[in-house]
Amino acid sequence: MMKRLYIVLFIAFGISLSGCIKNEEVVFKKNPQVELDAATWNANAAGVNYPILTRIPGYGRAIVTTIDPLLTRGSGMIKLRVNLVGPQLPIDTELTYEIMESLTTARPTVHYAPITGKYIIPANSSFGEITIQLLNPLTSSTSKDLALQLISGSQIYASENYKVVVLRISQQ
């Protein structure tokens, strides 16, 4: 009987010493930022600070070679998700991106349709979408690179680590 009392007291004492740890809410306190979803999930290429994608990226995950189709001149419309890091905004927000000429070997109107350089993050959303129409020129046997870079706006900044992605378009 005394042994049971010690066990009960030991358990009660242990429970009384352990308490709930209050989890602090994680709040992004900097200015809102945008980042390319594919850049956050996929490793950077050797020697550079951006990924070079040879497959069409899925949303919210790294490229899986057994699932994701190859990025070829016949891929058609490519969609890249842009993540908003920070509080959602109450209105549609138009932001910009550009083709990085120094890293791009693909040519407009030959390998990809002309771009607007703009995308929208809808009101009360954390995601936007960039669409690129790939063209099938039937003229080349080497792959072509198309480098995209997000541009900082007046109140929303492009994340320094995840603002560039290169699409390596196979011409096979």
PyMOL commands that set and color helices and strands:
alter all, ss='L'
color gray80, all
select helices_A, chain A and resi 2-17+37-41+101-103
alter helices_A, ss='H'
color red, helices_A
select strands_A, chain A and resi 33-36+52-53+77-85+93-99+118-121+127-133+144-151+157-158+164-169
alter strands_A, ss='S'
color yellow, strands_A
deselect
rebuild
show_as cartoon
